[in-house]
Amino acid sequence: MRRLFSLSLLVAPALVACSFLIDFNDLQGGKKVVPDAGTEAGTEAGAGGATGCDAASCDDQDPCTLDSCDRAASDGCKHELTPGLGLEKSWAPIVADTQYRVTLTAGSDAFYFASFFVNGKQADVNLFRLGVADDDYESLRKLSAFPAITGVPVSVAGLAVDTGGVLGETLHALVAVKGSAADAQVWEITANTARQFGVPAQVGDTYGQASSFNYPVARALNGSVHGAWINADGTITVLYPAPLHTKKTFGSATTPASTLTLIGTDDNLPAVLFSGPKNGVYVETAGKNRSAMPECQTAAGSYLSMTAAAVPGHNGVWLSSWTKFGDSFLTTETHAVLCTQGACLPDTVSACKPADSANDQRDSALESVHLAGDAAEVSYTVGLSPALSVDPGGATTTASLTAILAKVTKPLDKSGTFEVVGLPTSVASQPAAAPDYRGPDFAAVAIIPGQPAKVAVAWIQPGPGSSTFNEMHLQRYRMCLPAP
């Protein structure tokens, strides 16, 4: 059986090299999410008449417990912790003729997400807020509702929350908009925690429109939001924080970028990871300090997406991931990047495995967090893996989305561990057919650390059956962690 996903946590040669590998193929078939497993347990065998206990009456509304009847308990109920991701709420899908992409970020008490969609040939971007404990999300504003922005969006909004301001948190959204001119521009939209929007500002004069799945990336580095996007000539613009909004050019028009993500150095300055047009992935810091990333799949192809997640507690250490496809392969690779003394270098120690060149996994999402009360060397990672799998007879293909929660201990030490907490969560699946094998894809994830920690998950998928519409799905989970 083919391996569907590999997650490597590796460091550059300057440190002790280690790796943690997750084989998603072995982990398929994990628990399917339900709001509370106790509601499906049924009446305790033989106990209904004797005790009158119905398992549904034992439901404590905690997604982290398995609830059942127990005659020995004082209240007749037993509540057992089920480690992993516990589904707190799943919302009805947001439907549109076409859904291109969804993005997610987290503030201190709310998740923010954006969708890029088309209805009746009219493209738009919608910004949403979901409180950490709210029963429902709220639509904040559509791009079309801003009088200052004329034209139509050509990307979803890249989102990040600025926590360094004196007036509290500010949501930043970077979106590409095409007006009457052939080129598109990048706009920045901001909103405070009272849902009040500032006047949008045009921050970029050019934007590459080659892929509707790309978008201007926003990321908070040490609390301040930076941005990056691909220009029409294939170079990259990096945007520094307001109010100055300094811009620098990265990359090269001779090697035009096709996908992009933004990371930070150990001194919280922006750096970029980007793919070439058909081959080659690069990491670059200011001053044109560019290095080639290792690739396990070296054949020419096309790049579909790229992302990165910081390793908590280790400033400048990142996990990067990209998806590449060709006539005979689809694969996602994950590699580490170490930024030290203002420069970023890729891990070159770890060897590729045969399945890395074609693992049938695409457009993954990763997010990591350190939780209060844990040792400094302990963090948690949530990974989302959209993947394709073929049945043993080769007659049908299934597109699925699987989530894991993992505990990472001493990631830069040879004795470090990467331990999956509970069972993987089967988030979504549906049949997939040629030529594009569409299914649950382009996942996004964000985490709010707290007691308990909350996780928001979103993704795009086709409507059921032969429907012509698309769906954007949103779920909120709790991290269900065993007692220390």
C-alpha positions as CSV (number, residue, x, y, z in Angstrom):
1,M,0.0,0.0,0.0
2,R,1.4,3.4,-0.9
3,R,2.4,5.9,1.6
4,L,0.2,9.0,1.6
5,F,1.9,11.5,3.8
6,S,5.3,12.1,5.4
7,L,5.9,14.8,8.0
8,S,9.5,15.4,8.7
9,L,10.9,17.6,11.5
10,L,14.5,18.1,10.7
11,V,17.2,20.6,11.5
12,A,20.2,21.9,9.6
13,P,23.7,20.4,10.0
14,A,24.6,23.1,12.6
15,L,22.3,21.2,15.1
16,V,21.7,17.6,15.9
17,A,19.7,16.1,13.1
18,C,16.5,14.2,13.9
19,S,13.3,13.3,12.0
20,F,9.8,12.4,12.9
21,L,7.8,10.6,10.2
22,I,4.1,10.1,10.1
23,D,2.9,7.4,7.7
24,F,-0.7,8.6,6.9
25,N,-1.3,5.4,4.9
26,D,-0.9,3.3,8.0
27,L,-3.1,5.8,9.9
28,Q,-6.0,5.8,7.5
29,G,-9.3,4.6,8.9
30,G,-8.9,6.4,12.2
31,K,-11.9,7.7,14.1
32,K,-14.6,9.5,12.2
33,V,-15.6,12.7,13.9
34,V,-18.9,13.0,15.6
35,P,-19.9,15.8,18.0
36,D,-19.8,13.5,21.0
37,A,-19.3,9.8,20.8
38,G,-21.5,9.2,23.8
39,T,-24.6,10.1,21.9
40,E,-24.1,7.0,19.7
41,A,-23.4,4.6,22.5
42,G,-27.0,3.4,23.0
43,T,-28.5,2.1,26.2
44,E,-26.3,0.0,28.5
45,A,-26.9,-3.7,27.7
46,G,-29.4,-5.1,30.1
47,A,-29.5,-1.9,32.1
48,G,-32.4,-0.1,30.5
49,G,-35.1,-1.8,32.6
50,A,-33.0,-2.1,35.8
51,T,-31.5,1.4,36.0
52,G,-33.4,3.3,33.4
53,C,-30.1,4.6,32.1
54,D,-29.9,5.7,28.5
55,A,-26.4,6.6,27.2
56,A,-27.8,9.8,25.7
57,S,-28.7,11.0,29.1
58,C,-25.0,10.6,30.1
59,D,-23.8,12.9,27.3
60,D,-21.8,15.6,29.1
61,Q,-21.5,17.7,25.9
62,D,-17.7,17.4,26.1
63,P,-16.2,16.3,22.8
64,C,-13.2,14.9,24.6
65,T,-15.1,12.1,26.4
66,L,-16.7,8.9,25.5
67,D,-19.9,8.7,27.6
68,S,-21.7,5.5,28.6
69,C,-23.9,4.0,31.4
70,D,-22.1,2.7,34.5
71,R,-24.1,1.1,37.3
72,A,-21.2,1.5,39.7
73,A,-21.0,5.3,39.2
74,S,-22.9,7.5,41.6
75,D,-24.8,9.1,38.8
76,G,-25.0,6.0,36.7
77,C,-22.7,7.4,34.0
78,K,-19.0,7.0,33.0
79,H,-17.0,9.6,31.1
80,E,-13.7,8.4,29.5
81,L,-11.2,10.7,27.9
82,T,-10.7,10.1,24.2
83,P,-7.3,11.6,23.3
84,G,-6.9,13.4,20.0
85,L,-9.1,16.0,18.3
86,G,-12.6,16.2,19.7
87,L,-15.2,17.7,17.3
88,E,-16.9,20.6,19.1
89,K,-19.0,21.8,16.2
90,S,-19.4,21.4,12.4
91,W,-21.2,24.0,10.4
92,A,-23.3,23.5,7.3
93,P,-21.2,24.1,4.2
94,I,-21.0,27.5,2.6
95,V,-22.1,26.9,-1.0
96,A,-21.1,28.8,-4.2
97,D,-20.9,28.0,-7.9
98,T,-17.1,27.9,-7.4
99,Q,-15.0,27.9,-4.3
100,Y,-11.3,28.5,-4.9
101,R,-9.6,28.7,-1.6
102,V,-10.1,29.3,2.2
103,T,-7.7,30.8,4.6
104,L,-7.6,30.8,8.4
105,T,-5.9,32.6,11.2
106,A,-6.3,33.0,15.0
107,G,-6.5,35.9,17.4
108,S,-6.5,35.6,21.2
109,D,-10.3,34.8,21.4
110,A,-11.5,34.3,17.8
111,F,-10.7,32.6,14.5
112,Y,-10.9,34.6,11.3
113,F,-11.4,33.0,7.9
114,A,-11.8,34.1,4.3
115,S,-13.3,32.5,1.2
116,F,-12.7,33.3,-2.4
117,F,-15.7,32.2,-4.5
118,V,-17.8,32.9,-7.6
119,N,-21.5,33.1,-7.8
120,G,-23.3,33.8,-11.1
121,K,-19.9,34.7,-12.7
122,Q,-19.3,37.3,-10.0
123,A,-16.2,36.8,-7.9
124,D,-16.0,38.0,-4.3
125,V,-14.1,37.5,-1.1
126,N,-15.9,37.2,2.2
127,L,-14.3,37.8,5.6
128,F,-15.6,35.9,8.7
129,R,-15.2,35.7,12.4
130,L,-15.7,32.7,14.7
131,G,-15.4,33.3,18.4
132,V,-13.5,30.7,20.4
133,A,-16.8,29.5,22.0
134,D,-19.4,31.0,19.7
135,D,-22.2,28.8,18.4
136,D,-22.0,30.3,15.0
137,Y,-19.6,32.4,12.8
138,E,-20.4,35.8,11.5
139,S,-19.8,37.4,8.1
140,L,-17.8,40.6,8.7
141,R,-17.7,42.0,5.3
142,K,-17.4,41.1,1.6
143,L,-14.7,42.7,-0.6
144,S,-17.5,44.1,-2.8
145,A,-18.8,46.2,0.1
146,F,-15.7,48.4,0.2
147,P,-16.3,51.5,-1.9
148,A,-12.6,52.2,-2.1
149,I,-11.8,48.9,-3.9
150,T,-12.9,48.8,-7.6
151,G,-12.6,45.7,-9.6
152,V,-12.9,42.0,-8.9
153,P,-10.7,39.8,-6.6
154,V,-8.3,37.3,-8.2
155,S,-7.3,35.7,-4.9
156,V,-8.4,34.8,-1.5
157,A,-7.3,37.0,1.3
158,G,-4.1,36.1,3.2
159,L,-4.9,36.7,6.9
160,A,-2.8,37.5,10.0
161,V,-3.5,39.1,13.4
162,D,-1.3,42.0,14.6
163,T,-0.8,41.7,18.4
164,G,1.9,44.4,18.7
165,G,-0.3,47.5,18.5
166,V,-1.1,49.7,21.4
167,L,-4.8,49.6,20.6
168,G,-5.1,45.8,20.8
169,E,-5.3,43.2,18.1
170,T,-5.9,44.0,14.5
171,L,-6.9,41.7,11.7
172,H,-4.9,42.2,8.5
173,A,-6.2,40.8,5.1
174,L,-4.1,41.0,1.9
175,V,-6.1,40.4,-1.3
176,A,-5.4,40.8,-5.0
177,V,-7.9,42.8,-7.1
178,K,-8.0,43.3,-10.8
179,G,-9.4,46.6,-12.1
180,S,-9.8,47.8,-15.6
181,A,-6.1,47.5,-16.3
182,A,-4.6,44.1,-17.3
183,D,-2.5,43.9,-14.1
184,A,-3.9,43.3,-10.6
185,Q,-3.0,45.1,-7.4
186,V,-2.7,44.1,-3.8
187,W,-4.9,45.7,-1.2
188,E,-4.7,45.6,2.6
189,I,-7.8,45.6,4.7
190,T,-7.7,45.9,8.5
191,A,-10.3,45.5,11.2
192,N,-10.2,45.8,15.0
193,T,-11.8,43.5,17.6
194,A,-14.9,45.7,17.6
195,R,-15.4,44.7,13.9
196,Q,-14.6,48.2,12.7
197,F,-12.8,48.4,9.4
198,G,-10.2,50.9,8.4
199,V,-10.0,52.4,4.9
200,P,-8.4,49.8,2.6
201,A,-5.0,50.7,1.2
202,Q,-3.4,49.6,-2.0
203,V,0.0,48.2,-1.0
204,G,1.1,46.5,-4.3
205,D,1.0,47.7,-7.9
206,T,1.4,44.3,-9.5
207,Y,0.3,40.8,-8.8
208,G,0.8,37.5,-10.7
209,Q,-2.5,36.0,-11.8
210,A,-1.3,32.6,-13.1
211,S,-3.1,30.6,-10.4
212,S,-6.4,31.3,-8.7
213,F,-5.1,29.1,-5.8
214,N,-2.3,31.5,-5.0
215,Y,-2.8,34.5,-2.7
216,P,-0.8,37.3,-1.0
217,V,0.5,35.7,2.2
218,A,0.2,37.5,5.5
219,R,2.1,36.5,8.6
220,A,2.7,38.0,12.1
221,L,6.4,38.0,13.0
222,N,6.9,38.9,16.7
223,G,3.4,40.3,16.6
224,S,3.8,42.5,13.6
225,V,2.2,41.6,10.3
226,H,4.3,41.2,7.1
227,G,3.1,40.2,3.7
228,A,4.5,38.6,0.5
229,W,3.1,38.0,-3.0
230,I,4.2,37.0,-6.5
231,N,4.4,39.9,-9.0
232,A,3.3,39.7,-12.6
233,D,6.9,39.3,-13.7
234,G,7.5,36.4,-11.3
235,T,9.5,38.4,-8.8
236,I,8.3,38.6,-5.2
237,T,7.3,41.6,-3.2
238,V,7.8,41.5,0.6
239,L,5.7,44.0,2.6
240,Y,6.9,45.3,5.9
241,P,4.5,46.4,8.6
242,A,2.4,49.6,8.7
243,P,2.6,52.5,9.0
244,L,5.7,52.7,6.8
245,H,4.8,49.8,4.5
246,T,8.4,49.4,3.2
247,K,8.6,47.0,0.3
248,K,11.5,44.9,-0.9
249,T,11.9,42.7,-4.0
250,F,12.9,39.1,-3.6
251,G,13.3,36.3,-6.2
252,S,14.1,36.8,-9.8
253,A,12.3,37.3,-13.1
254,T,14.7,34.8,-14.7
255,T,13.3,32.2,-12.3
256,P,9.7,33.3,-11.9
257,A,8.0,32.1,-8.8
258,S,4.9,29.8,-9.1
259,T,4.0,29.3,-5.4
260,L,5.1,31.1,-2.3
261,T,5.0,31.2,1.5
262,L,6.5,33.6,4.0
263,I,8.6,32.7,7.0
264,G,10.8,34.6,9.5
265,T,14.4,34.7,10.5
266,D,15.6,34.3,14.1
267,D,15.6,38.1,14.4
268,N,11.9,38.2,13.1
269,L,12.7,39.6,9.7
270,P,10.8,38.2,6.7
271,A,12.1,35.5,4.4
272,V,10.4,33.6,1.6
273,L,10.1,30.1,0.3
274,F,9.1,29.8,-3.4
275,S,9.0,27.3,-6.2
276,G,10.3,27.9,-9.7
277,P,8.0,27.6,-12.8
278,K,8.6,23.8,-13.4
279,N,11.4,22.8,-11.0
280,G,13.3,24.0,-8.0
281,V,12.3,25.3,-4.6
282,Y,14.3,28.1,-2.9
283,V,14.6,29.8,0.4
284,E,15.7,33.5,0.4
285,T,16.4,36.1,3.0
286,A,17.1,39.8,2.4
287,G,20.2,40.7,0.4
288,K,19.4,38.0,-2.2
289,N,20.7,35.3,0.2
290,R,19.1,32.4,-1.8
291,S,19.6,28.7,-1.3
292,A,18.0,25.7,-3.1
293,M,15.8,23.5,-1.0
294,P,16.2,19.7,-1.4
295,E,13.5,18.1,-3.5
296,C,12.6,14.4,-3.4
297,Q,10.7,14.7,-6.7
298,T,13.1,16.3,-9.2
299,A,11.1,15.7,-12.4
300,A,9.7,18.8,-14.1
301,G,6.1,19.5,-13.3
302,S,3.9,22.1,-11.8
303,Y,3.6,23.4,-8.2
304,L,0.1,23.6,-6.7
305,S,0.6,25.1,-3.2
306,M,3.2,25.9,-0.5
307,T,2.9,26.5,3.2
308,A,5.1,26.7,6.3
309,A,4.6,26.5,10.1
310,A,7.0,27.8,12.8
311,V,8.3,25.3,15.4
312,P,7.3,26.8,18.8
313,G,10.1,27.7,21.2
314,H,12.7,27.7,18.4
315,N,12.8,31.0,16.8
316,G,13.7,30.7,13.1
317,V,13.0,27.0,12.8
318,W,10.2,26.2,10.3
319,L,8.5,23.2,8.6
320,S,7.9,23.9,5.0
321,S,5.6,21.9,2.7
322,W,4.7,22.1,-1.0
323,T,2.7,20.1,-3.5
324,K,4.1,19.2,-7.0
325,F,2.4,17.3,-9.8
326,G,3.2,15.9,-13.2
327,D,1.9,13.5,-15.8
328,S,2.8,10.5,-13.6
329,F,3.0,11.8,-10.0
330,L,1.3,13.8,-7.3
331,T,3.3,14.4,-4.2
332,T,3.7,16.7,-1.2
333,E,7.1,17.1,0.5
334,T,7.9,18.5,3.9
335,H,11.3,19.9,4.8
336,A,12.8,21.9,7.6
337,V,14.4,25.3,7.3
338,L,16.7,26.8,9.9
339,C,17.2,30.5,10.1
340,T,20.1,31.7,12.2
341,Q,22.1,34.9,12.4
342,G,19.7,36.5,9.9
343,A,20.1,33.8,7.2
344,C,17.9,30.8,6.3
345,L,19.2,27.5,5.2
346,P,17.4,24.2,4.3
347,D,18.0,20.9,6.0
348,T,20.4,18.9,3.8
349,V,21.0,16.0,6.1
350,S,17.8,13.9,5.8
351,A,17.6,11.4,2.9
352,C,14.5,11.1,0.7
353,K,12.5,8.0,0.9
354,P,11.2,6.3,-2.3
355,A,7.5,7.3,-1.6
356,D,8.4,10.9,-1.2
357,S,8.5,11.4,-5.0
358,A,4.8,10.3,-5.5
359,N,2.8,10.0,-2.3
360,D,-0.6,11.0,-3.7
361,Q,-1.0,13.7,-1.0
362,R,-1.7,17.3,-1.8
363,D,-2.1,20.8,-0.3
364,S,-1.5,20.0,3.3
365,A,-1.8,22.4,6.2
366,L,0.2,22.5,9.4
367,E,0.1,24.6,12.6
368,S,2.0,24.2,15.8
369,V,1.5,25.7,19.3
370,H,3.1,25.8,22.7
371,L,0.6,25.4,25.6
372,A,0.9,27.2,28.9
373,G,2.0,24.9,31.7
374,D,4.1,22.6,29.4
375,A,7.8,22.4,29.5
376,A,9.6,24.7,27.0
377,E,10.6,21.8,24.8
378,V,7.0,20.5,24.4
379,S,4.6,21.7,21.7
380,Y,1.7,20.3,19.7
381,T,1.2,20.1,15.9
382,V,-2.0,19.7,14.0
383,G,-1.6,18.4,10.5
384,L,-4.2,18.2,7.7
385,S,-3.6,15.8,4.9
386,P,-5.8,15.8,1.7
387,A,-4.9,12.6,-0.1
388,L,-6.0,10.3,-2.9
389,S,-6.2,6.5,-2.5
390,V,-7.1,3.8,-5.0
391,D,-9.1,0.7,-3.9
392,P,-7.2,-2.7,-4.1
393,G,-8.9,-3.5,-7.5
394,G,-8.0,-0.1,-8.9
395,A,-11.6,0.6,-9.9
396,T,-12.3,3.6,-7.7
397,T,-10.4,6.5,-6.2
398,T,-11.3,8.2,-3.0
399,A,-10.3,11.8,-2.0
400,S,-10.0,12.2,1.7
401,L,-9.0,14.7,4.4
402,T,-7.3,13.3,7.5
403,A,-6.2,15.3,10.6
404,I,-3.7,14.4,13.3
405,L,-2.7,15.9,16.6
406,A,0.8,15.2,17.6
407,K,2.9,16.0,20.7
408,V,6.5,17.1,19.9
409,T,9.2,16.9,22.6
410,K,12.7,18.2,22.2
411,P,12.4,18.7,18.4
412,L,16.1,19.7,18.0
413,D,17.5,16.9,20.1
414,K,18.4,13.4,19.0
415,S,16.3,12.1,21.8
416,G,13.3,14.1,20.7
417,T,9.9,12.4,20.0
418,F,6.9,13.0,17.7
419,E,3.9,11.2,19.3
420,V,0.5,11.1,17.6
421,V,-2.1,11.8,20.3
422,G,-5.1,9.5,19.9
423,L,-6.3,8.3,16.6
424,P,-6.1,10.2,13.3
425,T,-9.4,11.9,12.6
426,S,-11.2,11.2,9.3
427,V,-12.5,14.6,8.5
428,A,-14.0,14.1,5.1
429,S,-14.0,11.8,2.1
430,Q,-15.8,11.4,-1.3
431,P,-15.3,9.6,-4.6
432,A,-12.9,11.3,-7.0
433,A,-12.7,11.0,-10.7
434,A,-10.4,11.9,-13.6
435,P,-9.1,14.2,-14.8
436,D,-8.6,16.4,-11.7
437,Y,-9.7,14.0,-9.0
438,R,-11.4,16.7,-7.0
439,G,-12.4,16.1,-3.4
440,P,-11.7,17.6,0.0
441,D,-8.7,19.9,-0.6
442,F,-6.9,23.1,0.1
443,A,-7.2,22.7,3.9
444,A,-6.5,25.4,6.4
445,V,-5.9,25.2,10.2
446,A,-5.5,27.6,13.1
447,I,-5.1,27.1,16.8
448,I,-6.0,29.2,19.9
449,P,-4.1,28.0,22.9
450,G,-6.2,28.0,26.0
451,Q,-7.9,25.8,28.6
452,P,-8.8,23.9,26.5
453,A,-7.0,24.7,23.3
454,K,-9.2,25.1,20.3
455,V,-8.5,24.2,16.6
456,A,-10.4,25.5,13.6
457,V,-10.3,23.5,10.4
458,A,-11.6,24.6,6.9
459,W,-11.4,23.1,3.5
460,I,-13.0,23.2,0.0
461,Q,-14.7,20.3,-1.8
462,P,-17.2,19.7,-4.7
463,G,-20.8,19.3,-3.9
464,P,-22.2,15.8,-3.5
465,G,-22.7,13.5,-6.5
466,S,-22.7,15.3,-9.9
467,S,-23.6,18.7,-8.5
468,T,-22.2,21.7,-10.2
469,F,-21.6,23.7,-7.0
470,N,-18.7,23.8,-4.5
471,E,-18.7,23.8,-0.7
472,M,-16.5,25.4,1.9
473,H,-16.5,23.5,5.2
474,L,-15.7,24.7,8.7
475,Q,-15.2,22.8,11.9
476,R,-14.0,23.6,15.4
477,Y,-12.2,21.0,17.6
478,R,-10.9,20.8,21.1
479,M,-7.4,19.4,21.8
480,C,-8.1,16.4,24.0
481,L,-4.9,15.8,25.9
482,P,-4.2,13.2,28.6
483,A,-3.4,14.5,32.0
484,P,0.4,15.1,32.4
